[in-house]
Amino acid sequence: MSNRQIAIDLLEKLPEDMSLTDMAREIEFVAGIREGFDQLERGEGIPIENVRELMSSWIVG
């Protein structure tokens, strides 16, 4: 499925009264997820141990 078709399908599923800003955020979110999957397919993933370290640095308190 092309990127254009993915965007069209997504937009058709969103509520009619959604703002353009919220629509753009939804498209950006889906694009980020797809890019992540593409990176994994290219072997560019981050080992889970590194993810845990990163996440612990994000926690405040």
C-alpha distance matrix in Angstrom:
0.0 3.8 6.7 8.2 6.3 6.7 10.2 10.9 10.3 12.4 15.0 15.4 16.4 18.8 22.5 23.8 26.5 24.5 25.6 23.5 24.5 23.2 19.8 19.6 20.5 17.8 15.1 17.1 17.3 13.6 13.3 16.2 15.0 11.8 14.4 16.7 14.5 13.9 17.7 18.5 16.7 18.8 21.8 22.5 23.0 26.3 28.6 29.4 33.0 32.0 29.9 32.9 35.1 32.9 32.7 36.5 37.0 35.0 37.3 40.3 43.4
3.8 0.0 3.8 5.3 5.2 6.3 8.7 9.9 10.6 12.4 14.3 15.5 16.9 18.8 22.4 23.3 25.8 23.6 24.2 21.7 22.7 21.9 18.5 17.7 19.1 16.9 13.7 15.4 16.4 13.0 11.9 15.2 14.9 11.6 13.5 16.5 15.0 13.8 17.4 19.0 17.3 18.8 22.1 22.3 23.1 26.4 29.1 30.1 33.5 32.1 30.0 33.3 35.1 32.6 32.6 36.4 36.6 34.6 37.1 39.9 43.2
6.7 3.8 0.0 3.8 5.5 5.0 6.2 8.6 9.9 10.5 12.3 14.3 15.6 16.8 20.4 21.4 23.4 20.9 21.2 18.5 19.2 18.6 15.3 14.2 15.5 13.7 10.2 11.8 13.2 10.1 8.7 12.2 12.5 9.7 11.3 14.6 13.9 12.9 16.2 18.1 17.2 18.5 21.6 21.1 21.8 24.7 27.7 28.6 31.9 30.2 28.0 31.2 32.9 30.1 30.1 33.9 33.8 31.6 34.2 36.9 40.2
8.2 5.3 3.8 0.0 3.8 5.4 5.2 6.2 8.7 9.9 10.6 12.4 14.5 15.7 19.0 19.3 21.6 19.5 19.7 17.0 18.4 18.0 14.4 13.7 15.9 14.1 10.7 13.0 14.9 12.1 11.2 14.9 15.5 13.1 14.8 18.1 17.5 16.7 19.9 21.9 21.0 22.2 25.4 24.8 25.5 28.3 31.3 32.0 35.3 33.6 31.2 34.3 36.0 33.1 32.9 36.7 36.5 34.1 36.6 39.0 42.3
6.3 5.2 5.5 3.8 0.0 3.8 5.4 5.0 6.1 8.5 9.8 10.5 12.5 14.5 17.9 18.5 21.2 19.5 20.4 18.3 19.8 18.9 15.2 15.4 17.1 14.6 11.8 14.7 15.7 12.5 12.5 16.2 15.9 13.5 16.0 18.8 17.7 17.4 20.9 22.3 21.2 23.0 26.0 25.9 26.2 29.1 31.8 32.2 35.7 34.4 31.8 34.8 36.8 34.1 33.6 37.4 37.6 35.1 37.4 39.9 43.1
6.7 6.3 5.0 5.4 3.8 0.0 3.8 5.5 5.2 6.1 8.6 10.0 10.9 12.7 16.4 17.7 20.1 17.9 19.0 17.0 18.0 16.6 13.2 13.3 14.4 11.6 9.1 11.8 12.3 8.9 9.5 12.9 12.3 10.4 13.3 15.7 14.8 15.1 18.4 19.6 19.0 21.1 23.7 23.4 23.3 26.0 28.6 28.8 32.3 31.0 28.4 31.2 33.3 30.6 30.0 33.8 34.1 31.6 33.7 36.3 39.5
10.2 8.7 6.2 5.2 5.4 3.8 0.0 3.8 5.5 5.1 6.1 8.6 10.0 10.8 14.3 15.1 17.2 14.9 15.6 13.4 14.6 13.6 10.0 10.1 11.8 9.4 6.7 9.9 11.2 8.7 9.2 12.8 13.1 11.8 14.2 16.9 16.8 17.0 19.9 21.6 21.5 23.2 25.7 24.9 24.8 27.2 30.1 30.2 33.4 31.9 29.1 31.9 33.7 30.8 30.1 33.8 33.8 31.0 33.2 35.5 38.7
10.9 9.9 8.6 6.2 5.0 5.5 3.8 0.0 3.8 5.4 5.1 6.2 8.8 10.2 13.3 13.6 16.3 14.8 15.9 14.1 16.1 15.0 11.3 12.3 14.4 11.9 9.8 13.4 14.5 12.1 12.9 16.5 16.6 15.2 17.8 20.4 20.0 20.2 23.4 24.8 24.4 26.3 29.0 28.4 28.3 30.7 33.5 33.5 36.8 35.4 32.5 35.2 37.2 34.3 33.4 37.1 37.3 34.4 36.4 38.6 41.7
10.3 10.6 9.9 8.7 6.1 5.2 5.5 3.8 0.0 3.8 5.5 5.2 6.5 9.1 12.5 13.6 16.6 15.2 17.0 15.8 17.6 15.7 12.3 13.8 15.1 11.9 10.6 14.1 14.3 11.5 13.2 16.5 15.7 14.6 17.8 19.8 18.9 19.8 23.0 23.9 23.5 25.9 28.3 28.0 27.5 29.9 32.3 32.0 35.5 34.4 31.4 33.9 36.2 33.6 32.4 36.1 36.6 33.8 35.5 37.9 40.8
12.4 12.4 10.5 9.9 8.5 6.1 5.1 5.4 3.8 0.0 3.8 5.4 5.3 6.6 10.3 12.1 14.4 12.4 14.2 13.2 14.4 12.2 9.1 10.8 11.6 8.2 7.6 11.2 11.1 8.8 11.1 14.1 13.5 13.3 16.3 18.1 17.8 19.1 21.9 22.9 23.1 25.4 27.5 26.7 25.9 28.0 30.4 29.9 33.2 32.1 28.9 31.2 33.5 30.7 29.4 33.0 33.4 30.5 32.1 34.4 37.2
15.0 14.3 12.3 10.6 9.8 8.6 6.1 5.1 5.5 3.8 0.0 3.8 5.4 5.3 8.4 9.1 11.6 9.9 11.5 10.5 12.6 10.9 7.4 9.7 11.5 8.8 8.4 12.1 12.8 11.4 13.3 16.3 16.4 16.3 18.9 21.0 21.1 22.1 24.8 26.1 26.4 28.4 30.6 29.6 29.0 30.9 33.5 33.0 36.2 34.8 31.6 33.9 35.9 33.0 31.7 35.1 35.3 32.2 33.8 35.8 38.6
15.4 15.5 14.3 12.4 10.5 10.0 8.6 6.2 5.2 5.4 3.8 0.0 3.8 5.7 8.1 8.7 12.0 11.4 13.8 13.4 15.8 13.9 10.7 13.4 15.0 12.1 11.9 15.7 16.0 14.2 16.3 19.3 18.9 18.6 21.6 23.5 23.1 24.2 27.2 28.2 28.2 30.5 32.7 32.1 31.3 33.4 35.7 35.1 38.4 37.4 34.1 36.3 38.6 35.8 34.3 37.7 38.2 35.0 36.4 38.5 41.1
16.4 16.9 15.6 14.5 12.5 10.9 10.0 8.8 6.5 5.3 5.4 3.8 0.0 3.8 6.7 8.9 11.8 10.8 13.8 14.1 15.8 13.1 10.7 13.7 14.2 10.9 11.8 15.3 14.7 13.1 16.0 18.4 17.6 17.9 21.1 22.4 22.0 23.7 26.5 27.1 27.4 30.0 31.8 31.2 30.0 31.8 33.9 32.9 36.2 35.4 32.0 33.9 36.3 33.7 31.9 35.3 36.0 32.8 33.9 36.0 38.5
18.8 18.8 16.8 15.7 14.5 12.7 10.8 10.2 9.1 6.6 5.3 5.7 3.8 0.0 3.8 6.5 8.5 7.1 10.1 10.9 12.5 9.7 7.8 11.2 11.7 9.0 10.6 13.9 13.5 12.9 15.8 18.0 17.7 18.5 21.4 22.7 22.9 24.6 27.0 27.9 28.7 31.0 32.7 31.6 30.3 31.8 34.0 33.0 36.0 35.0 31.5 33.3 35.5 32.7 30.8 34.0 34.5 31.1 32.1 33.9 36.4
22.5 22.4 20.4 19.0 17.9 16.4 14.3 13.3 12.5 10.3 8.4 8.1 6.7 3.8 0.0 3.8 5.5 5.5 9.2 11.2 13.1 10.4 9.4 13.2 13.7 11.7 13.7 16.8 16.5 16.4 19.2 21.2 21.0 22.2 24.9 26.1 26.5 28.3 30.6 31.4 32.4 34.6 36.3 35.0 33.7 34.9 37.1 35.8 38.7 37.7 34.1 35.6 37.8 34.9 32.8 35.9 36.3 32.7 33.5 35.0 37.2
23.8 23.3 21.4 19.3 18.5 17.7 15.1 13.6 13.6 12.1 9.1 8.7 8.9 6.5 3.8 0.0 3.8 5.7 8.7 10.5 13.3 11.6 10.3 14.0 15.4 13.8 15.3 18.5 18.8 18.8 21.1 23.4 23.7 24.5 27.0 28.6 29.1 30.5 32.9 34.1 34.8 36.9 38.8 37.5 36.4 37.7 40.1 39.0 41.9 40.7 37.2 38.8 40.8 37.8 35.9 38.9 39.1 35.6 36.5 37.7 40.0
26.5 25.8 23.4 21.6 21.2 20.1 17.2 16.3 16.6 14.4 11.6 12.0 11.8 8.5 5.5 3.8 0.0 3.8 6.4 9.3 11.6 10.2 10.2 13.6 14.7 14.0 16.0 18.6 19.1 19.7 22.0 23.9 24.5 25.7 28.0 29.4 30.3 31.9 33.9 35.2 36.3 38.2 39.9 38.3 37.1 38.1 40.5 39.2 41.9 40.5 37.0 38.5 40.3 37.2 35.1 38.0 38.0 34.3 35.1 36.0 38.2
24.5 23.6 20.9 19.5 19.5 17.9 14.9 14.8 15.2 12.4 9.9 11.4 10.8 7.1 5.5 5.7 3.8 0.0 3.8 6.6 8.3 6.4 6.7 10.2 10.9 10.5 12.7 15.0 15.5 16.4 18.6 20.3 21.1 22.5 24.6 25.9 27.1 28.6 30.5 31.9 33.1 34.9 36.5 34.7 33.5 34.5 37.0 35.8 38.4 36.9 33.4 35.0 36.7 33.5 31.6 34.5 34.4 30.8 31.7 32.8 35.1
25.6 24.2 21.2 19.7 20.4 19.0 15.6 15.9 17.0 14.2 11.5 13.8 13.8 10.1 9.2 8.7 6.4 3.8 0.0 3.8 5.3 5.2 6.3 8.7 9.9 10.8 12.5 14.2 15.4 16.9 18.4 20.0 21.5 22.9 24.4 26.0 27.6 28.8 30.4 32.1 33.5 34.9 36.5 34.5 33.5 34.4 37.1 36.1 38.5 36.7 33.4 35.1 36.4 33.0 31.4 34.2 33.7 30.1 31.3 32.1 34.6
23.5 21.7 18.5 17.0 18.3 17.0 13.4 14.1 15.8 13.2 10.5 13.4 14.1 10.9 11.2 10.5 9.3 6.6 3.8 0.0 3.8 5.5 4.9 6.1 8.6 9.8 10.5 12.1 14.1 15.4 16.3 18.2 20.1 21.0 22.2 24.3 25.9 26.7 28.3 30.4 31.6 32.7 34.6 32.5 31.9 33.0 35.9 35.4 37.8 35.8 32.6 34.7 35.8 32.3 31.1 34.1 33.4 29.9 31.6 32.5 35.4
24.5 22.7 19.2 18.4 19.8 18.0 14.6 16.1 17.6 14.4 12.6 15.8 15.8 12.5 13.1 13.3 11.6 8.3 5.3 3.8 0.0 3.8 5.4 5.1 6.3 8.8 10.0 10.5 12.3 14.5 15.2 16.4 18.6 20.0 20.8 22.6 24.7 25.5 26.7 28.8 30.4 31.3 32.9 30.6 29.8 30.6 33.5 32.9 35.1 32.9 29.8 31.7 32.7 29.1 27.9 30.8 29.9 26.4 28.1 29.0 31.8
23.2 21.9 18.6 18.0 18.9 16.6 13.6 15.0 15.7 12.2 10.9 13.9 13.1 9.7 10.4 11.6 10.2 6.4 5.2 5.5 3.8 0.0 3.8 5.4 5.0 6.3 8.7 9.7 10.5 12.5 14.2 15.2 16.7 18.5 19.8 21.1 23.0 24.4 25.7 27.3 29.0 30.3 31.7 29.6 28.5 29.2 31.9 30.9 33.3 31.5 28.1 29.9 31.2 27.9 26.3 29.3 28.8 25.2 26.6 27.7 30.5
19.8 18.5 15.3 14.4 15.2 13.2 10.0 11.3 12.3 9.1 7.4 10.7 10.7 7.8 9.4 10.3 10.2 6.7 6.3 4.9 5.4 3.8 0.0 3.8 5.4 5.1 6.3 8.6 9.9 10.8 12.3 14.3 15.6 16.7 18.4 20.1 21.5 22.6 24.4 26.1 27.3 28.8 30.5 28.7 27.9 29.1 31.9 31.2 33.9 32.1 28.8 30.9 32.4 29.1 27.8 31.0 30.7 27.3 28.9 30.4 33.2
19.6 17.7 14.2 13.7 15.4 13.3 10.1 12.3 13.8 10.8 9.7 13.4 13.7 11.2 13.2 14.0 13.6 10.2 8.7 6.1 5.1 5.4 3.8 0.0 3.8 5.4 5.1 6.1 8.5 10.0 10.4 12.2 14.3 15.3 16.2 18.3 20.1 20.8 22.2 24.4 25.7 26.7 28.5 26.4 25.9 27.1 30.2 29.8 32.4 30.2 27.2 29.6 30.7 27.3 26.3 29.6 28.9 25.7 27.7 29.2 32.3
20.5 19.1 15.5 15.9 17.1 14.4 11.8 14.4 15.1 11.6 11.5 15.0 14.2 11.7 13.7 15.4 14.7 10.9 9.9 8.6 6.3 5.0 5.4 3.8 0.0 3.8 5.5 5.0 6.1 8.7 9.7 10.4 12.4 14.2 15.1 16.5 18.6 19.8 20.8 22.7 24.5 25.6 27.0 24.7 23.8 24.6 27.5 26.8 29.2 27.2 24.0 26.2 27.4 24.0 22.8 26.1 25.5 22.2 24.1 25.6 28.7
17.8 16.9 13.7 14.1 14.6 11.6 9.4 11.9 11.9 8.2 8.8 12.1 10.9 9.0 11.7 13.8 14.0 10.5 10.8 9.8 8.8 6.3 5.1 5.4 3.8 0.0 3.8 5.4 5.1 6.3 8.6 9.9 10.8 12.4 14.2 15.5 16.9 18.5 20.1 21.5 23.0 24.6 26.1 24.3 23.1 24.3 27.0 26.2 29.0 27.3 24.0 26.2 27.9 24.7 23.4 26.8 26.7 23.5 25.2 27.1 30.1
15.1 13.7 10.2 10.7 11.8 9.1 6.7 9.8 10.6 7.6 8.4 11.9 11.8 10.6 13.7 15.3 16.0 12.7 12.5 10.5 10.0 8.7 6.3 5.1 5.5 3.8 0.0 3.8 5.4 5.2 6.1 8.6 10.0 10.6 12.2 14.2 15.5 16.3 18.2 20.1 21.1 22.5 24.4 22.7 22.2 23.8 26.7 26.5 29.4 27.6 24.6 27.1 28.7 25.5 24.6 28.2 28.0 25.0 27.2 29.2 32.4
17.1 15.4 11.8 13.0 14.7 11.8 9.9 13.4 14.1 11.2 12.1 15.7 15.3 13.9 16.8 18.5 18.6 15.0 14.2 12.1 10.5 9.7 8.6 6.1 5.0 5.4 3.8 0.0 3.8 5.5 5.0 6.1 8.7 9.8 10.4 12.3 14.4 15.1 16.3 18.4 19.9 20.9 22.5 20.4 19.9 21.2 24.3 24.2 26.8 24.7 21.8 24.5 25.7 22.4 21.8 25.3 24.8 21.9 24.4 26.4 29.8
17.3 16.4 13.2 14.9 15.7 12.3 11.2 14.5 14.3 11.1 12.8 16.0 14.7 13.5 16.5 18.8 19.1 15.5 15.4 14.1 12.3 10.5 9.9 8.5 6.1 5.1 5.4 3.8 0.0 3.8 5.4 5.1 6.4 8.7 9.9 10.7 12.7 14.3 15.4 16.9 18.7 20.2 21.3 19.4 18.2 19.3 22.0 21.5 24.3 22.5 19.4 21.8 23.4 20.3 19.3 22.9 22.8 19.9 22.1 24.4 27.6
13.6 13.0 10.1 12.1 12.5 8.9 8.7 12.1 11.5 8.8 11.4 14.2 13.1 12.9 16.4 18.8 19.7 16.4 16.9 15.4 14.5 12.5 10.8 10.0 8.7 6.3 5.2 5.5 3.8 0.0 3.8 5.4 5.1 6.2 8.6 9.8 10.7 12.3 14.2 15.5 16.7 18.5 20.1 18.7 17.8 19.5 22.2 22.0 25.1 23.6 20.6 23.2 25.1 22.3 21.4 25.2 25.4 22.8 24.9 27.5 30.6
13.3 11.9 8.7 11.2 12.5 9.5 9.2 12.9 13.2 11.1 13.3 16.3 16.0 15.8 19.2 21.1 22.0 18.6 18.4 16.3 15.2 14.2 12.3 10.4 9.7 8.6 6.1 5.0 5.4 3.8 0.0 3.8 5.5 5.1 6.1 8.6 10.0 10.4 12.2 14.3 15.3 16.5 18.4 16.8 16.5 18.5 21.7 22.0 25.0 23.1 20.5 23.5 25.0 22.0 21.8 25.6 25.4 23.0 25.6 28.2 31.6
16.2 15.2 12.2 14.9 16.2 12.9 12.8 16.5 16.5 14.1 16.3 19.3 18.4 18.0 21.2 23.4 23.9 20.3 20.0 18.2 16.4 15.2 14.3 12.2 10.4 9.9 8.6 6.1 5.1 5.4 3.8 0.0 3.8 5.4 5.1 6.2 8.7 9.8 10.5 12.4 14.3 15.3 16.6 14.5 13.8 15.3 18.4 18.7 21.5 19.4 16.8 19.9 21.3 18.2 18.1 21.9 21.7 19.4 22.1 24.8 28.2
15.0 14.9 12.5 15.5 15.9 12.3 13.1 16.6 15.7 13.5 16.4 18.9 17.6 17.7 21.0 23.7 24.5 21.1 21.5 20.1 18.6 16.7 15.6 14.3 12.4 10.8 10.0 8.7 6.4 5.1 5.5 3.8 0.0 3.8 5.4 5.1 6.4 8.7 9.9 10.8 12.6 14.4 15.5 14.0 12.7 14.5 17.2 17.1 20.3 18.9 16.1 19.0 21.0 18.4 17.9 21.7 22.2 20.1 22.4 25.4 28.6
11.8 11.6 9.7 13.1 13.5 10.4 11.8 15.2 14.6 13.3 16.3 18.6 17.9 18.5 22.2 24.5 25.7 22.5 22.9 21.0 20.0 18.5 16.7 15.3 14.2 12.4 10.6 9.8 8.7 6.2 5.1 5.4 3.8 0.0 3.8 5.3 5.1 6.2 8.6 9.9 10.6 12.5 14.4 13.5 13.0 15.6 18.4 19.0 22.3 20.9 18.5 21.7 23.6 21.1 21.1 24.9 25.2 23.4 25.9 28.9 32.2
14.4 13.5 11.3 14.8 16.0 13.3 14.2 17.8 17.8 16.3 18.9 21.6 21.1 21.4 24.9 27.0 28.0 24.6 24.4 22.2 20.8 19.8 18.4 16.2 15.1 14.2 12.2 10.4 9.9 8.6 6.1 5.1 5.4 3.8 0.0 3.8 5.4 4.9 6.1 8.6 9.8 10.5 12.4 10.8 11.0 13.6 16.9 18.0 20.9 19.0 17.1 20.6 21.9 19.3 19.9 23.7 23.6 22.1 25.0 28.0 31.4
16.7 16.5 14.6 18.1 18.8 15.7 16.9 20.4 19.8 18.1 21.0 23.5 22.4 22.7 26.1 28.6 29.4 25.9 26.0 24.3 22.6 21.1 20.1 18.3 16.5 15.5 14.2 12.3 10.7 9.8 8.6 6.2 5.1 5.3 3.8 0.0 3.8 5.4 5.1 6.3 8.7 9.9 10.6 9.0 8.0 10.4 13.4 14.2 17.3 15.7 13.6 17.1 18.7 16.4 16.9 20.6 20.9 19.6 22.4 25.6 28.9
14.5 15.0 13.9 17.5 17.7 14.8 16.8 20.0 18.9 17.8 21.1 23.1 22.0 22.9 26.5 29.1 30.3 27.1 27.6 25.9 24.7 23.0 21.5 20.1 18.6 16.9 15.5 14.4 12.7 10.7 10.0 8.7 6.4 5.1 5.4 3.8 0.0 3.8 5.4 5.1 6.3 8.7 9.9 9.6 8.8 11.8 14.2 15.2 18.6 17.6 15.7 19.0 21.0 19.2 19.5 23.2 23.9 22.7 25.2 28.6 31.8
13.9 13.8 12.9 16.7 17.4 15.1 17.0 20.2 19.8 19.1 22.1 24.2 23.7 24.6 28.3 30.5 31.9 28.6 28.8 26.7 25.5 24.4 22.6 20.8 19.8 18.5 16.3 15.1 14.3 12.3 10.4 9.8 8.7 6.2 4.9 5.4 3.8 0.0 3.8 5.4 5.1 6.4 8.8 8.6 9.4 12.9 15.7 17.4 20.5 19.1 17.8 21.3 22.9 20.9 21.8 25.4 25.7 24.8 27.6 30.9 34.2
17.7 17.4 16.2 19.9 20.9 18.4 19.9 23.4 23.0 21.9 24.8 27.2 26.5 27.0 30.6 32.9 33.9 30.5 30.4 28.3 26.7 25.7 24.4 22.2 20.8 20.1 18.2 16.3 15.4 14.2 12.2 10.5 9.9 8.6 6.1 5.1 5.4 3.8 0.0 3.8 5.4 5.1 6.3 5.0 6.2 9.6 12.7 14.8 17.6 15.9 15.0 18.7 19.9 18.0 19.4 22.8 23.0 22.4 25.4 28.7 32.0
18.5 19.0 18.1 21.9 22.3 19.6 21.6 24.8 23.9 22.9 26.1 28.2 27.1 27.9 31.4 34.1 35.2 31.9 32.1 30.4 28.8 27.3 26.1 24.4 22.7 21.5 20.1 18.4 16.9 15.5 14.3 12.4 10.8 9.9 8.6 6.3 5.1 5.4 3.8 0.0 3.8 5.3 5.0 5.4 4.9 8.5 10.7 12.6 15.7 14.8 13.9 17.4 19.1 17.8 18.9 22.2 23.0 22.7 25.3 28.8 31.9
16.7 17.3 17.2 21.0 21.2 19.0 21.5 24.4 23.5 23.1 26.4 28.2 27.4 28.7 32.4 34.8 36.3 33.1 33.5 31.6 30.4 29.0 27.3 25.7 24.5 23.0 21.1 19.9 18.7 16.7 15.3 14.3 12.6 10.6 9.8 8.7 6.3 5.1 5.4 3.8 0.0 3.8 5.4 7.4 8.3 12.0 13.8 16.0 19.1 18.3 17.7 21.0 22.7 21.6 22.7 26.0 26.8 26.4 29.1 32.5 35.6
18.8 18.8 18.5 22.2 23.0 21.1 23.2 26.3 25.9 25.4 28.4 30.5 30.0 31.0 34.6 36.9 38.2 34.9 34.9 32.7 31.3 30.3 28.8 26.7 25.6 24.6 22.5 20.9 20.2 18.5 16.5 15.3 14.4 12.5 10.5 9.9 8.7 6.4 5.1 5.3 3.8 0.0 3.8 5.5 8.0 11.7 13.9 16.7 19.3 18.1 18.0 21.6 22.7 21.5 23.1 26.3 26.6 26.6 29.5 32.9 36.1
21.8 22.1 21.6 25.4 26.0 23.7 25.7 29.0 28.3 27.5 30.6 32.7 31.8 32.7 36.3 38.8 39.9 36.5 36.5 34.6 32.9 31.7 30.5 28.5 27.0 26.1 24.4 22.5 21.3 20.1 18.4 16.6 15.5 14.4 12.4 10.6 9.9 8.8 6.3 5.0 5.4 3.8 0.0 3.8 5.6 8.9 10.6 13.7 16.1 15.1 15.5 18.8 19.9 19.2 21.0 24.0 24.5 24.8 27.6 31.1 34.1
22.5 22.3 21.1 24.8 25.9 23.4 24.9 28.4 28.0 26.7 29.6 32.1 31.2 31.6 35.0 37.5 38.3 34.7 34.5 32.5 30.6 29.6 28.7 26.4 24.7 24.3 22.7 20.4 19.4 18.7 16.8 14.5 14.0 13.5 10.8 9.0 9.6 8.6 5.0 5.4 7.4 5.5 3.8 0.0 3.8 6.7 9.5 12.6 14.7 12.9 13.2 16.8 17.5 16.3 18.4 21.4 21.5 21.8 24.8 28.1 31.3
23.0 23.1 21.8 25.5 26.2 23.3 24.8 28.3 27.5 25.9 29.0 31.3 30.0 30.3 33.7 36.4 37.1 33.5 33.5 31.9 29.8 28.5 27.9 25.9 23.8 23.1 22.2 19.9 18.2 17.8 16.5 13.8 12.7 13.0 11.0 8.0 8.8 9.4 6.2 4.9 8.3 8.0 5.6 3.8 0.0 3.8 6.5 9.1 11.6 10.2 10.0 13.5 14.7 13.8 15.4 18.4 19.0 19.3 22.0 25.5 28.5
26.3 26.4 24.7 28.3 29.1 26.0 27.2 30.7 29.9 28.0 30.9 33.4 31.8 31.8 34.9 37.7 38.1 34.5 34.4 33.0 30.6 29.2 29.1 27.1 24.6 24.3 23.8 21.2 19.3 19.5 18.5 15.3 14.5 15.6 13.6 10.4 11.8 12.9 9.6 8.5 12.0 11.7 8.9 6.7 3.8 0.0 3.8 6.4 8.2 6.4 6.7 10.2 11.0 10.4 12.4 15.1 15.7 16.4 19.0 22.5 25.4
28.6 29.1 27.7 31.3 31.8 28.6 30.1 33.5 32.3 30.4 33.5 35.7 33.9 34.0 37.1 40.1 40.5 37.0 37.1 35.9 33.5 31.9 31.9 30.2 27.5 27.0 26.7 24.3 22.0 22.2 21.7 18.4 17.2 18.4 16.9 13.4 14.2 15.7 12.7 10.7 13.8 13.9 10.6 9.5 6.5 3.8 0.0 3.8 5.4 5.5 6.6 9.0 10.3 10.9 12.6 14.7 16.0 17.2 19.3 22.8 25.3
29.4 30.1 28.6 32.0 32.2 28.8 30.2 33.5 32.0 29.9 33.0 35.1 32.9 33.0 35.8 39.0 39.2 35.8 36.1 35.4 32.9 30.9 31.2 29.8 26.8 26.2 26.5 24.2 21.5 22.0 22.0 18.7 17.1 19.0 18.0 14.2 15.2 17.4 14.8 12.6 16.0 16.7 13.7 12.6 9.1 6.4 3.8 0.0 3.8 5.4 4.9 6.2 8.7 9.7 10.4 12.3 14.4 15.3 16.8 20.5 22.8
33.0 33.5 31.9 35.3 35.7 32.3 33.4 36.8 35.5 33.2 36.2 38.4 36.2 36.0 38.7 41.9 41.9 38.4 38.5 37.8 35.1 33.3 33.9 32.4 29.2 29.0 29.4 26.8 24.3 25.1 25.0 21.5 20.3 22.3 20.9 17.3 18.6 20.5 17.6 15.7 19.1 19.3 16.1 14.7 11.6 8.2 5.4 3.8 0.0 3.8 5.4 5.2 6.4 8.8 10.0 10.8 12.8 14.7 16.0 19.4 21.4
32.0 32.1 30.2 33.6 34.4 31.0 31.9 35.4 34.4 32.1 34.8 37.4 35.4 35.0 37.7 40.7 40.5 36.9 36.7 35.8 32.9 31.5 32.1 30.2 27.2 27.3 27.6 24.7 22.5 23.6 23.1 19.4 18.9 20.9 19.0 15.7 17.6 19.1 15.9 14.8 18.3 18.1 15.1 12.9 10.2 6.4 5.5 5.4 3.8 0.0 3.8 5.4 5.1 6.2 8.6 10.0 10.9 12.8 14.9 18.2 20.7
29.9 30.0 28.0 31.2 31.8 28.4 29.1 32.5 31.4 28.9 31.6 34.1 32.0 31.5 34.1 37.2 37.0 33.4 33.4 32.6 29.8 28.1 28.8 27.2 24.0 24.0 24.6 21.8 19.4 20.6 20.5 16.8 16.1 18.5 17.1 13.6 15.7 17.8 15.0 13.9 17.7 18.0 15.5 13.2 10.0 6.7 6.6 4.9 5.4 3.8 0.0 3.8 5.4 5.0 6.1 8.6 10.0 10.7 12.8 16.4 19.0
32.9 33.3 31.2 34.3 34.8 31.2 31.9 35.2 33.9 31.2 33.9 36.3 33.9 33.3 35.6 38.8 38.5 35.0 35.1 34.7 31.7 29.9 30.9 29.6 26.2 26.2 27.1 24.5 21.8 23.2 23.5 19.9 19.0 21.7 20.6 17.1 19.0 21.3 18.7 17.4 21.0 21.6 18.8 16.8 13.5 10.2 9.0 6.2 5.2 5.4 3.8 0.0 3.8 5.4 5.1 6.2 8.7 10.0 11.0 14.5 16.7
35.1 35.1 32.9 36.0 36.8 33.3 33.7 37.2 36.2 33.5 35.9 38.6 36.3 35.5 37.8 40.8 40.3 36.7 36.4 35.8 32.7 31.2 32.4 30.7 27.4 27.9 28.7 25.7 23.4 25.1 25.0 21.3 21.0 23.6 21.9 18.7 21.0 22.9 19.9 19.1 22.7 22.7 19.9 17.5 14.7 11.0 10.3 8.7 6.4 5.1 5.4 3.8 0.0 3.8 5.5 5.3 6.5 9.0 10.5 13.6 15.8
32.9 32.6 30.1 33.1 34.1 30.6 30.8 34.3 33.6 30.7 33.0 35.8 33.7 32.7 34.9 37.8 37.2 33.5 33.0 32.3 29.1 27.9 29.1 27.3 24.0 24.7 25.5 22.4 20.3 22.3 22.0 18.2 18.4 21.1 19.3 16.4 19.2 20.9 18.0 17.8 21.6 21.5 19.2 16.3 13.8 10.4 10.9 9.7 8.8 6.2 5.0 5.4 3.8 0.0 3.8 5.5 5.3 6.7 9.3 12.4 15.3
32.7 32.6 30.1 32.9 33.6 30.0 30.1 33.4 32.4 29.4 31.7 34.3 31.9 30.8 32.8 35.9 35.1 31.6 31.4 31.1 27.9 26.3 27.8 26.3 22.8 23.4 24.6 21.8 19.3 21.4 21.8 18.1 17.9 21.1 19.9 16.9 19.5 21.8 19.4 18.9 22.7 23.1 21.0 18.4 15.4 12.4 12.6 10.4 10.0 8.6 6.1 5.1 5.5 3.8 0.0 3.8 5.3 5.1 6.7 10.4 13.1
36.5 36.4 33.9 36.7 37.4 33.8 33.8 37.1 36.1 33.0 35.1 37.7 35.3 34.0 35.9 38.9 38.0 34.5 34.2 34.1 30.8 29.3 31.0 29.6 26.1 26.8 28.2 25.3 22.9 25.2 25.6 21.9 21.7 24.9 23.7 20.6 23.2 25.4 22.8 22.2 26.0 26.3 24.0 21.4 18.4 15.1 14.7 12.3 10.8 10.0 8.6 6.2 5.3 5.5 3.8 0.0 3.8 5.4 5.4 8.6 10.7
37.0 36.6 33.8 36.5 37.6 34.1 33.8 37.3 36.6 33.4 35.3 38.2 36.0 34.5 36.3 39.1 38.0 34.4 33.7 33.4 29.9 28.8 30.7 28.9 25.5 26.7 28.0 24.8 22.8 25.4 25.4 21.7 22.2 25.2 23.6 20.9 23.9 25.7 23.0 23.0 26.8 26.6 24.5 21.5 19.0 15.7 16.0 14.4 12.8 10.9 10.0 8.7 6.5 5.3 5.3 3.8 0.0 3.8 5.6 7.8 10.6
35.0 34.6 31.6 34.1 35.1 31.6 31.0 34.4 33.8 30.5 32.2 35.0 32.8 31.1 32.7 35.6 34.3 30.8 30.1 29.9 26.4 25.2 27.3 25.7 22.2 23.5 25.0 21.9 19.9 22.8 23.0 19.4 20.1 23.4 22.1 19.6 22.7 24.8 22.4 22.7 26.4 26.6 24.8 21.8 19.3 16.4 17.2 15.3 14.7 12.8 10.7 10.0 9.0 6.7 5.1 5.4 3.8 0.0 3.8 6.4 9.9
37.3 37.1 34.2 36.6 37.4 33.7 33.2 36.4 35.5 32.1 33.8 36.4 33.9 32.1 33.5 36.5 35.1 31.7 31.3 31.6 28.1 26.6 28.9 27.7 24.1 25.2 27.2 24.4 22.1 24.9 25.6 22.1 22.4 25.9 25.0 22.4 25.2 27.6 25.4 25.3 29.1 29.5 27.6 24.8 22.0 19.0 19.3 16.8 16.0 14.9 12.8 11.0 10.5 9.3 6.7 5.4 5.6 3.8 0.0 3.8 6.6
40.3 39.9 36.9 39.0 39.9 36.3 35.5 38.6 37.9 34.4 35.8 38.5 36.0 33.9 35.0 37.7 36.0 32.8 32.1 32.5 29.0 27.7 30.4 29.2 25.6 27.1 29.2 26.4 24.4 27.5 28.2 24.8 25.4 28.9 28.0 25.6 28.6 30.9 28.7 28.8 32.5 32.9 31.1 28.1 25.5 22.5 22.8 20.5 19.4 18.2 16.4 14.5 13.6 12.4 10.4 8.6 7.8 6.4 3.8 0.0 3.7
43.4 43.2 40.2 42.3 43.1 39.5 38.7 41.7 40.8 37.2 38.6 41.1 38.5 36.4 37.2 40.0 38.2 35.1 34.6 35.4 31.8 30.5 33.2 32.3 28.7 30.1 32.4 29.8 27.6 30.6 31.6 28.2 28.6 32.2 31.4 28.9 31.8 34.2 32.0 31.9 35.6 36.1 34.1 31.3 28.5 25.4 25.3 22.8 21.4 20.7 19.0 16.7 15.8 15.3 13.1 10.7 10.6 9.9 6.6 3.7 0.0
